[in-house]
Amino acid sequence: MHSHTEPPVSAWQPVIAGFIGIAGGWWRGSTTRKAWWLTGALALCLVGNIGVNLALNGWNRAFFDALERRDAGTLGLLVPVFGLLVIAIAGIGVLIVLARETLQVRWRAWLVGRLMDRWLEHKRFYRLSLSGREPSNPEYRIADDSRMATEPVVDFVIGLTHAVLTAIAFIGVLWSVGGSLSLTVAGQSITIPAYLMVAALLYGAAASALTLWVGHPLIGAIARRNEAEARLRFELTRLRENGESVAMIGGETAERNGLEGTYAAVVARWLRVVGLHARLTWITNASGALVPVIPLFLAMPKYLSGELSLGGVTQLAAAFTQVQVAIAWLVDNYKQIAQWHASAERVLALSHTLVDSPSRDGEPTGLDYSRRGKRVVLDRVSVTDPQERVVIRNVDLTVNPGDRVLIMGPSGSGKSTLLRTMAGLWPWGSGRVIFPPAACIGYVPQDPYMPLGSLRETLLYPGASHGPDLNRIAVALHECGLAQLISHLDQCQRWDQVLSRGEQQRLAFARILLQRPELVILDEATSGLDEISQECLMLTLIRELPETTVISVGHRASLRAFHTRCLSLVRSKEGAHLVEEGNRTIADTRTISTLRA
């Protein structure tokens, strides 16, 4: 069953202030010089563009005045001037595009890098998912919302700066060229100074206010549409990643019903945006039709009286249009501004979550946690869930170098949670934990991670692909029963889909043999293998890494033979507690191999 609650939409001020606080860092620190250089270059180009547009406006008046006088000589001089103006406009336009898009790319790269650093550092990407505080679709917020929150800002600043400069420049034209208008009303003479300027400002303000009033609901509608789109992408991705399980149990109909419900919400929210946009279009299109005509009507009395030439009328009409375009900039970009608000709010929410994460100091809260030495020590450690209910209580455990410890217990007793606590991944609990540095640890989970890339990169992950030589890699694969993969080391495939679960576990063991860590953690690491294959891998691990400490979690009783100590998690009302069985000292692998008989 799918829920489609309406996401709240924040007010403008906190979103703008918060986004400036996060994304404005590009103009500070190590990137200051590059950021301000691009910003300054863009500003100079905008000023140059306004200057050329003013020159073109003056050229229009001169051209139409010469046309009205039938002055062929002046017209002949004005034609090449127009060519120079066209070249200048095109050249400045190219420079604006280069400066604008370079700034957008660099700024977004900086913001994505900052968000990725915060998301990945101290394992927040994992801890937030455990805590339930992770915002929906963080990967979409980092990849897409960062773009939709930065690129429009550059366009908005350019547009606003251009609009303000244009308005100032062409209001001056309306004032100086248009002059005042004298009217006689009821026998009284009335003079309106700078009447075209006043008319342009009044019309622009009225049209903008009306558009803002009509278009305000677009903000919330676009935010809710984006949320529905993100939900659909998440569900489709989740279905693809779990395709085999769904196909095996025949869950296509159930999944389709769920996806249809999700897409129905997407369609409904899109239609809401379409309806609001259509309503806004009434205002924008009507204004677009009126703007070129209004200045002609207003200038017509002075033209008929001979106070204005044809060139003056065309100059005023062009200036009036430029002022309206400048004033209506906010109106014309309202939908894009609403889109930006929605994306900036999502980036802001992710950033706040990453900053406010309880693991921001890098270690779990409530635990005295340190990484040092080679021993694993748990001193009066109790583990709780996010609701502060005790899962495991009062664990006292010391694992010395070279120990091979097996932790057993029924499903749901907290075995994997205890491993996470040891490794510093579980943030709820109390007590003291001492654990070796991360660089000394190898980990084989039940479902090993298969990164994207070649098989060699997958095998050596997270190390460099130019690590051990081919001979060592081939020996490791052969020892783990994967000799058939040696010839495929440089092939790039989705190895999580190509390899079976058992083969993935074998590959993870080969990874451990190559890395040779001081501590190996096995979390149901042989669950995808048969008993004989399990024995072969464990024997290989003990033979090749005899001094390595091993901490295992598993259900099979046969695993006991490969460990020197066996611990059991026993459930109780107060939380599971750890009980150590009698030690079994295994002298060497020859003793173990007799088990096969």
Secondary structure, 3 states (H helix, E strand, C coil): CCCCCCCCCCCHHHHHHHHHHHHHHHHCHHHHHHHHHHHHHHHHHHHHHHHHHHHHHHHHHHHHHHHHHCCHHHHHHHHHHHHHHHHHHHHHHHHHHHHHHHHHHHHHHHHHHHHHHHHHHHHHHHHHHHHCCCCCCHHHHHHHHHHHHHHHHHHHHHHHHHHHHHHHHHHHHHHHHHCCEEEEECCEEEEECCHHHHHHHHHHHHHHHHHHHHHCCHHHHHHHHHHHHHHHHHHHHHHHHCHHHHHHCCCHHHHHHHHHHHHHHHHHHHHHHHHHHHHHHHHHHHHHHHCCCHHHHHHHHHHHCCCCCHHHHHHHHHHHHHHHHHHCHHHHCHHHHHHHHHHHHHHHHHHHHHHCCCCCCCCCCCCEEEECCCCEEEEEEEEECCCCCEEEEEEEEEECCCCEEEEECCCCCCHHHHHHHHCCCCCCEEEEEEECCHHHEEEECCCCCCCCCEHHHHHHCCCCCCCCCHHHHHHHHHHCCCHHHHHHCCCECCHHHHCCHHHHHHHHHHHHHHHCCCEEEEECCCCCCCHHHHHHHHHHHHHHCCCCEEEEECCCHHHHHHCCEEEEEECCCCCEEEEECCCCCCCCHHHHHHHHC
